[in-house]
């Protein structure tokens, strides 16, 4: 998300003009800049809070403060009923931008929060959540570019030389960096989540002893992991830092191992267990006199095998659970550290 920036090559005013009479267009642009500046600072505060705070309450409080700041700026500029010497075009464009930004942050961000609450229920929901979040920011960026063009047109019309201030240039750079970091993290997270969610489906099918579903989900997991490894290289890491990419690749390799090694063991166990149960039922239906030596020998051998397979089954489940927890926790921690490292804190 970008911010509105107004820069004028004039001596800064110490106060907003109370009479709203301006000796020239440069003074008018400085007046508008002073109205807008608190929004830039509050927007940067919101971005920092999202990056560095785990408190949803704190993030929402900062969002609400941002909305109030925009509302205050809009109300202040609306009092300037004469614009610049009767020219209201630029004033109205700024007010429209404030209104649009307020709507996006108040309503669209609220929708994003709602999407976030259900995002983990499916890959489609997660993709919709991330796509919607980026779309809203892109819309605000597009409106900013329109307003920037309007500012340039106003300056050209009244022959004002625009100049960036060091403070506002610094904020703009930080906002750009933050946007790049969040987008990079989101791209890798979608790759990770697609496999993670498919693995959840695989685990559910294993618990339900559904051999067909186990095979289907294992095949999908193998495919998504392979695609994920290939796709990671499409995204340029921030400042060459590949730690999150490397951690994502490790997770993909873990999911490949689950699909190619763990899932077949589960299928083998349930297939053999079904045969064992059939043999047990068949034997129990016969009297002792009806049971042949071959049947008894076969059954006793199956008892030994099922006991061995049960031990292997339990060990495989324990190993995979520990492996999952280790890699997933490491990815989450690495993701948080990546954002914390690359999004400026001041």
Secondary structure, 3 states (H helix, E strand, C coil): CCCCCCCCCCCCCCCCCCCCCCCCHHHHHHHHHHHHHHHHHHHHHHHHHHHHCCCHHHHHHHHHHHHHHHHHHHHHHHCCCCCECCECHHHHHHHHHHHHHHHHHHHHHHHHHHHHHHHHHCHHHHHHHHHHHHHHHHHHHHHHHHHHHHHHHHHHHCCCCCCCCHHHHHHHHHHHHHHHHHHHHHHHHHHHHHHHHHHHHHHHHHHCCCHHHHHHHHHHHHHHHHHHHHHHCCCCCHHHCCHHHHHHHHHHHHHHHHHHHHHHHHHHHHHHHHHHHHHHHHHHCCCCCCCCHHHHHHHHHHHHHHHHHHHHHHHHHHHHHHHHHHHHHHHHHHHHHHHHHHCCCC
